[in-house]
Each structure stands twice: as structure tokens, then as C-alpha cells.
Amino acid sequence: MEKVVVGLSGGVDSSVAAYLLKEQGYEVIGLFMKNWHDDSVTISKECPWLEDSNDALIVAEKLGIPFQTVDLSKEYKERIVDYMFREYEKGRTPNPDVLCNREIKFDVFLKIAMQLGADYVATGHYCKKGEIIDANGAVSYRLLAGEDENKDQSYFLCQLSQDQLAKTLFPIGELTKPQVRKIAFDNGLITADKKDSQGLCFIGKVRLPDFLQQKLKPKKGPIVEVPSDVAQYQRTEPSFKNKFEELAYFAQKPVYQISDGKVVGQHQGAHYFTKGQRKGLDVGGTPEPLFVIETDVSKNIIFTGQGKAHPGLYRRTLFIRNDELHWIRPDMSIKVDESLEVWARIRYRQPLQKAILYKVDAGLYVDFEEKQSAITEGQFAAWYIENELVGSGVIS
């Protein structure tokens, strides 16, 4: 009998994943990961780990499977939290959920599961795994979008490797959320109508400014409003000698000066803000709401523009450096001077967008058919061919 360790989070998805695996005849062990100790920055009513761990234990007892808790808070702090602080300090916006999957669930947790003699780990992610066998009998594992389009979580797994996929099962990938809740309800699982957790992976809902202020101190600076006609890329475009010059031009991060607009307010630290953000600016009196179009952490300035349609929010092209480039399917990677038509997204739940990948010596350009709002440095771009996620990378 094959052994599977399920990451039981205390939510309905992982509870049903464990139930289904047991029904399929696997020997199942439930493991709860404790990743955080500091309750001062969590909004505890939203997602207290103690309550989650208790729910996970009750589910394990109901299913008659062994259960234990592992404390991964040291690894979580080193690999996720410290990385987050470093990225915000540089004026970038990290995605802790993608990192948590790569570094914690499918690395540290996977190794613990293997030490317990497991053949696989399983999670409650809404995605599917496929296989392709080539003429030589070599297997390539595929990461496929989940059946439930509203809940597809493949984006969060965009940094997984072939080795990690080989040892992973996604038992609920073929189901919709209502079907998962029904299975939980029909089988008397305590998590059947539990709300989905929001916020940081395995921490819960966090007051981000409070969280960041642990290390990044408040520092007052100006909020500048940039008029639409001044925004970068509205100016006359130069003529380009070739496609790569054009891509390099459109992938540039816009650079603004205070003189490009007018000071309309004050902020508590440019490193607390991210492109596309509207909340937290506390500037009123404009016909349309202000959105962050750019931050300059070295000068501690936030540049804003009025309305969602402000041209400063939009860019057509992004760049990913070689050291930040990852192919889930290395056999589908492209070489220098090659291109590939894909569907791509730059954030979770964004509808897939048509794009072309272009490989150059230093990395990869993702060139969208239509301009994208709030392309944000530090976030992950992921690209698909049909319903398969084949690669991803950190936006430079």
C-alpha cells in the first residue's frame, strides 16, 4: 500500500483531499505545519493557527488517520519572511504564497514526508497533474489548471520542479468547490462550511503595514500626482532597429521626478506601497481615486495617477532575468533568439492574456498583445500552453 502524507491545514480542501486518498486505498498520514509564532501582527479572529490545528486534528480522528504537527516557523522565517522584508526594502512586491509552495510545502515539508516513508505528498490545491511519456520512456510531469475555473490555483505552484511534481498528488483537482464542500458535509467533516482562509500562506490575515514595520521603519515622504499626459510611454516612441530594441524599451520601468507632477500628500514609507495600490494613500479631493503608478524607495517618493485608466499604470512588456527564470517543463524551454506564443498572467485570478516569449542572452521578455495594468517587480509571471502551466519567473 502506497503511503501519502497530506498537508492538513484545518480547511475543507485539505480535509477532503485526505478523505479521497483514504477512499482510494492509500495509507494516509495528516501533517499540520505551524509556520508562525508572532500573533501581534495577525488579525487573530481570521485565521488563528491553534484553531486550524485543532480542526485538522478532529478531521484526522474522524478519518481514522495518524496526525502530527510540525513546527516549520524557523524555516518559514528564513525562507519567506526575511525574503519578503528584503524585497519590500528594494521597492519590489514579493508573492509569499508562491514562495511558500516552492520553499516550504514542496521542499521542507516534502523532505519530512519522505523521512516518514511516504511515496507522495498531497495538498488541497485546485489543480491537476498529468504525465507525458516520450519515445525513450522518460516521463515528464505536467501541471494542469484545476477543473473549477473560479478556484484554479496552478499559478501558486508555478515554481514547482519535475522532481517535486513527481512526488505530489492533487486529489481535488477534478472537483469544483461546491462538490468539495458537499463531500465534506456528506461525511461529517467539521470543516465542511468553514470559510476559506485569506492572507499569507499558513499565517492567516496579516496587517501588512504592522508586519513590515517590524523591520522597515516608517519614513515620511511625498505623494506626487502625475498627470495622464506626462506618463511614460505616452511620449513619441523612438524608431527601433530590431524587435529586441523595441522589447527592451517597453520593458523599462518608468522613471518619474517630482517635477513631473504635484505633491498632493504625505506617506509613511514608499516601501509599504505597491504598484496599482489604491488603499492607504489617504488623499482626497480628486475627481477619480488615486492609484500608485510607481514608487522610488531610494528617494522615498510615491507617484500616483487618477483613475484605473491612467496610462502610467500600463505596460506591454516585462523582463525576467535568467537567474529568476523557471521552466516546470524544461523540455519546452526556448533558446536564445527563439520565441513562443503562450497565454500568461501576472497575478492570481487574472484572466489569461495572449503573449509571446522572446529569449535573449540575459533572460526572457514576455510581450503581451494588450498592455497590462500594474506589472509589478517581484511578482511572478506564469505562462501556459492551453491548460498547462509550463514556466514562470520573477518580474524584474
C-alpha positions in Angstrom: 0.0 0.0 0.0 1.4 3.4 -1.0 1.8 6.0 1.7 0.7 9.6 1.3 1.4 12.5 3.7 -1.4 15.1 3.4 -0.7 18.7 4.5 -3.8 19.2 6.7 -4.3 22.9 7.1 -7.6 22.8 9.0 -9.5 23.9 5.9 -12.1 22.0 3.8 -9.9 21.4 0.8 -7.2 19.5 2.5 -9.7 17.6 4.6 -11.5 16.3 1.5 -8.1 15.6 -0.1 -7.3 13.3 2.8 -10.7 11.7 2.7 -10.5 10.9 -1.0 -7.0 9.4 -0.7 -8.1 7.1 2.1 -11.1 6.1 -0.1 -8.7 5.3 -3.0 -6.8 2.9 -0.8 -3.7 4.9 0.2 -2.2 4.8 3.7 -2.7 8.4 4.7 -0.9 10.5 7.4 -2.1 14.0 8.3 0.5 16.6 9.0 -0.2 20.2 10.2 2.5 22.8 9.5 3.0 25.5 12.1 4.8 28.4 10.4 4.3 31.4 12.6 4.6 32.4 16.3 4.1 36.2 16.3 0.4 36.9 17.0 0.9 40.6 17.3 0.6 41.2 13.6 -2.1 38.7 12.8 -5.8 39.6 12.8 -6.3 36.6 15.1 -10.0 36.1 14.5 -9.5 35.5 10.8 -7.1 32.5 11.0 -5.6 31.6 14.3 -3.3 28.6 13.8 -4.4 27.0 17.1 -8.0 26.7 15.9 -6.8 25.4 12.5 -4.5 22.8 14.0 -7.4 21.7 16.3 -9.8 21.4 13.2 -7.1 19.4 11.4 -6.8 17.0 14.4 -10.6 16.5 14.6 -10.7 15.7 10.8 -7.8 13.2 11.2 -9.6 11.5 14.1 -12.8 11.3 12.1 -11.0 9.7 9.1 -9.0 7.4 11.4 -5.6 8.6 10.2 -2.5 9.4 12.2 -1.8 13.1 12.8 1.0 15.2 13.9 2.1 18.9 14.0 5.5 20.0 12.7 6.9 23.4 13.6 8.5 25.0 10.5 8.5 28.5 11.8 12.3 28.8 11.7 12.4 27.7 8.0 9.4 29.9 7.2 11.1 33.0 8.8 14.4 32.4 6.9 13.0 31.5 3.5 9.8 33.5 3.3 9.6 36.3 5.9 13.2 37.5 5.6 12.9 37.4 1.8 9.7 39.5 2.0 11.5 42.2 4.0 14.4 42.2 1.6 12.1 42.6 -1.4 9.9 45.3 0.1 13.0 47.2 1.1 14.1 47.2 -2.5 10.7 48.6 -3.6 9.6 45.2 -5.0 6.4 43.3 -4.1 7.0 39.6 -3.4 4.4 36.8 -3.6 4.8 34.8 -0.4 2.2 32.2 -1.4 4.2 31.1 -4.5 7.4 31.0 -2.4 5.7 29.1 0.4 4.8 26.4 -2.0 8.3 26.2 -3.5 10.2 26.5 -0.3 8.0 25.1 2.5 5.2 22.8 1.3 7.1 21.2 -1.6 10.6 21.3 -0.1 10.9 21.3 3.7 7.5 19.5 4.1 8.2 17.1 1.3 11.5 16.1 2.9 9.8 15.5 6.2 7.2 13.3 4.4 9.9 11.3 2.7 11.6 10.7 6.1 8.3 9.3 7.3 8.5 6.8 4.4 5.9 8.4 2.2 5.7 7.8 -1.5 3.8 11.1 -2.1 2.7 14.3 -0.5 -0.8 15.6 -1.2 -2.4 19.1 -0.8 -5.8 20.6 -1.3 -4.8 22.7 -4.3 -7.3 23.1 -7.2 -5.0 21.9 -10.0 -4.2 18.6 -11.8 -1.2 16.6 -12.6 -0.6 14.9 -15.9 2.1 12.8 -17.5 3.7 12.5 -20.9 6.0 9.6 -21.8 8.4 10.2 -24.7 9.7 7.6 -27.2 12.6 6.7 -24.8 10.2 6.0 -21.9 11.2 9.2 -20.0 8.3 10.8 -18.0 7.5 14.5 -18.0 5.1 15.7 -15.4 2.5 18.3 -16.3 0.9 21.0 -14.0 -2.6 21.5 -15.3 -5.2 24.0 -14.4 -7.9 22.8 -12.0 -11.4 21.8 -13.2 -13.0 24.7 -11.2 -12.1 27.8 -13.2 -13.0 30.1 -10.3 -10.7 28.3 -8.0 -7.8 27.2 -10.2 -4.6 27.5 -8.1 -2.0 26.4 -10.6 -0.5 29.9 -10.6 0.6 29.4 -6.9 2.5 26.3 -7.9 4.3 28.0 -10.9 7.8 27.4 -9.3 7.5 23.6 -8.8 10.1 21.3 -10.4 9.8 18.0 -12.1 11.1 16.2 -9.0 8.6 17.9 -6.8 5.7 17.2 -9.2 6.8 13.5 -9.4 6.1 13.1 -5.7 2.9 15.1 -5.4 -0.9 14.3 -5.7 -3.7 16.8 -6.1 -6.8 14.8 -5.1 -9.4 17.6 -5.5 -8.2 19.0 -8.9 -11.1 17.4 -10.8 -13.7 18.8 -8.4 -15.4 22.2 -8.0 -15.6 24.0 -4.6 -19.3 23.2 -4.1 -18.5 19.5 -4.8 -15.7 19.6 -2.3 -18.0 21.1 0.4 -20.7 18.5 -0.4 -18.2 15.6 0.1 -17.1 17.2 3.4 -20.8 17.7 4.5 -21.9 14.2 3.5 -19.0 12.7 5.5 -19.5 14.7 8.6 -16.2 16.6 8.4 -16.1 19.6 10.8 -14.5 21.8 8.1 -17.5 21.4 5.6 -18.7 25.0 5.9 -15.5 26.7 7.2 -14.6 29.9 5.4 -11.6 29.9 3.1 -8.6 31.4 4.8 -7.3 34.7 3.4 -3.9 36.3 3.7 -0.4 34.9 4.0 0.2 31.3 3.4 -0.2 29.5 6.7 -0.1 32.7 8.7 -3.6 34.0 8.0 -4.7 37.5 7.6 -1.9 39.9 8.5 -1.9 43.6 8.9 0.8 44.2 6.3 2.0 47.6 7.4 2.3 46.3 11.0 4.1 43.2 9.7 6.5 45.3 7.6 7.1 47.8 10.4 8.8 45.1 12.4 11.9 45.7 10.2 11.1 48.5 7.8 10.6 51.7 9.8 8.1 54.4 8.8 9.7 57.2 6.9 7.6 60.2 5.7 7.8 61.3 2.1 5.8 63.0 -0.6 2.9 61.6 -2.7 3.1 63.0 -6.2 0.2 63.1 -8.6 1.4 62.6 -12.3 -1.0 63.9 -15.0 -2.0 61.4 -17.7 -0.3 63.3 -20.5 3.1 63.1 -18.6 3.0 59.4 -18.0 5.8 57.4 -19.6 5.1 55.6 -23.0 2.6 58.3 -23.9 5.5 60.2 -25.4 6.6 59.8 -29.0 8.1 56.3 -29.4 11.6 56.1 -30.9 12.2 54.1 -34.1 13.6 50.7 -33.3 16.4 48.9 -35.2 15.0 45.5 -34.3 12.4 43.6 -32.2 14.8 43.3 -29.2 15.4 47.1 -29.0 11.6 47.5 -29.0 11.2 44.9 -26.3 13.9 46.5 -24.1 12.2 49.9 -24.5 8.7 48.7 -23.5 10.1 46.6 -20.6 11.8 49.6 -18.9 10.5 50.6 -15.5 9.2 54.2 -15.9 11.3 56.9 -14.1 9.5 59.9 -12.7 10.7 63.1 -11.0 8.8 65.3 -8.5 8.7 67.9 -11.2 6.6 65.6 -13.4 3.6 66.3 -11.2 2.4 68.0 -8.0 2.7 67.0 -4.3 -0.7 66.1 -3.1 0.0 64.4 0.3 2.4 62.5 2.5 3.0 58.8 3.1 4.7 56.8 5.8 7.2 54.9 3.7 7.5 54.1 -0.1 8.5 50.6 0.8 5.0 49.9 2.2 3.3 50.6 -1.2 2.9 48.6 -4.4 2.0 49.5 -8.0 -1.7 49.5 -8.6 -2.5 50.1 -4.9 -5.4 52.4 -4.1 -6.0 52.0 -0.3 -3.8 53.6 2.3 -2.9 56.8 0.3 -5.4 59.0 2.3 -5.5 61.7 -0.3 -9.0 63.0 -1.2 -10.5 65.7 -3.3 -9.6 64.3 -6.7 -12.3 63.6 -9.3 -11.2 60.0 -9.6 -9.4 57.9 -7.0 -5.6 57.9 -7.0 -3.6 54.8 -7.8 0.1 54.2 -7.2 1.8 54.1 -10.6 5.4 53.9 -9.4 7.5 54.0 -6.2 11.0 55.3 -5.7 12.3 53.8 -2.5 15.8 55.4 -2.8 14.2 58.9 -2.8 11.2 57.7 -0.7 8.6 59.1 -3.2 5.3 57.6 -4.3 4.0 58.6 -7.8 0.2 58.3 -8.3 -2.3 58.9 -11.1 -6.0 59.4 -11.2 -8.3 56.5 -12.2 -7.8 52.9 -13.3 -7.3 54.0 -16.9 -4.2 56.2 -16.1 -1.6 55.4 -18.7 1.1 55.2 -16.1 -0.4 52.0 -14.8 0.0 50.2 -18.1 2.9 48.4 -19.7 3.1 46.0 -22.6 6.3 44.1 -21.9 8.1 42.6 -18.8 11.5 41.1 -18.4 12.7 38.1 -16.3 16.4 37.6 -15.6 18.0 34.1 -16.3 18.5 33.5 -12.5 14.8 34.2 -11.9 13.5 32.1 -14.8 12.0 28.7 -14.2 10.6 26.0 -16.5 8.3 23.4 -15.0 8.7 21.7 -18.3 12.4 22.1 -19.2 11.8 20.2 -22.4 9.6 23.1 -23.6 12.1 25.9 -22.8 13.3 28.1 -25.6 16.8 29.1 -26.6 18.3 32.5 -27.4 16.6 34.2 -30.4 13.7 31.8 -30.2 10.1 32.8 -29.4 7.0 31.0 -28.2 3.3 32.0 -28.2 1.7 31.5 -24.8 -1.1 32.6 -22.5 0.2 34.4 -19.5 -0.8 36.0 -16.2 1.0 38.3 -13.8 -1.2 37.7 -10.8 -3.5 35.1 -9.4 -7.0 35.1 -10.8 -6.1 37.4 -13.7 -7.7 36.1 -16.9 -5.1 34.6 -19.1 -3.6 37.1 -21.7 -2.1 36.4 -25.1 1.7 36.9 -25.1 4.8 36.0 -26.9 8.0 34.9 -25.1 11.4 36.1 -26.5 14.6 34.6 -25.2 17.7 36.8 -25.1 21.2 36.2 -23.6 20.3 37.9 -20.3 16.8 36.4 -19.8 13.3 36.4 -21.2 10.9 39.0 -22.4 7.1 38.5 -22.0 5.5 40.7 -24.6 1.7 41.0 -24.2 -0.7 41.5 -27.1 -2.5 44.2 -24.9 -1.0 46.5 -22.3 -1.2 45.1 -18.7 -2.2 47.1 -15.6 0.3 47.2 -12.7 3.1 45.0 -13.9 4.9 44.8 -10.5 8.5 44.0 -9.9 9.0 41.0 -7.6 5.7 39.3 -8.6 5.6 36.2 -10.7 4.6 36.0 -14.3 3.4 32.5 -15.3 2.7 31.2 -18.8 0.5 28.4 -20.1 0.1 26.4 -23.3 -3.6 25.6 -23.4 -4.4 24.5 -19.8 -0.8 23.5 -18.9 1.4 25.8 -16.8 4.9 25.4 -18.4 7.0 28.1 -16.8 7.3 31.2 -14.7 9.7 33.8 -13.4 10.1 36.9 -11.1 9.4 40.2 -12.9 12.5 42.4 -12.9 
